[in-house]
Amino acid sequence: MNGQRQTMVHALAKTLSRSQSFAVSALAWRAPYAEYAVVGWLMFGGALWLTQDALAGDSGIATVIFGCWLLALMVAISAIDARFGIIPDALVLWLALGGLLQLVTLDWQSAAMRIAGCLIVYCVATGIRAAYRAMRGYDGLGFGDVKLVTAGAIWIGLEGMPVLMLIAVASALVSLLIAALQRRALSRAEPIAFGPHLALGLWLAWVAGPIGLVGVG
């Protein structure tokens, strides 16, 4: 038992360290995460947005708690995917758990719609991934990305997915531009971590929901 506890504490400490390194480097626009500056600054902007809304009394304590939960996970996922090209299942499970807990604040019909939307997103994302691989011969969307957007759908529903994808694609294009300017050239074979951009899209889509900018209930 003590061994398991020590392992969990060690894993948490490493995740926190990586999250801090990613956030500081991205916000400072410096290596190794300079190309994720747009991710870092827009995540920070979303946090300020939600904080201002809470201070104005328009967001309840539950929204603040869920916001902290989601932001912490999005930064951790971004840090690990940007560094290692993977999205840990444990973080996706925590994301899904937070989304399910959030459903308690909704009526049963809205909660059921969120679960149904989650299944639809999984099927669509899996289909797109398979079609891309069939056409190009390699994966354009990692399975970790599929799991991330599926768990994210519990938080924002189908109505929030267009916002998520629009932000994610725009953010990825900006990151590609920054990377190209820094390295002079980019190889088409070079893998690009899409997880940080999906994480940003999910964070901003969720933030925009509670403050009434998009229809995420």
TALIN-V974194 format. One record per helix or strand. SS is the DSSP state (a for helix, b for strand). FROM is the first residue (numbers start at 1). LEN is the number of residues. If there is no record, write none. Layout:
ss=SS from=FROM len=LEN
ss=SS from=FROM len=LEN
//
This chain:
ss=a from=2 len=26
ss=a from=34 len=22
ss=a from=61 len=24
ss=a from=89 len=17
ss=a from=108 len=29
ss=a from=143 len=41
ss=a from=195 len=16
//
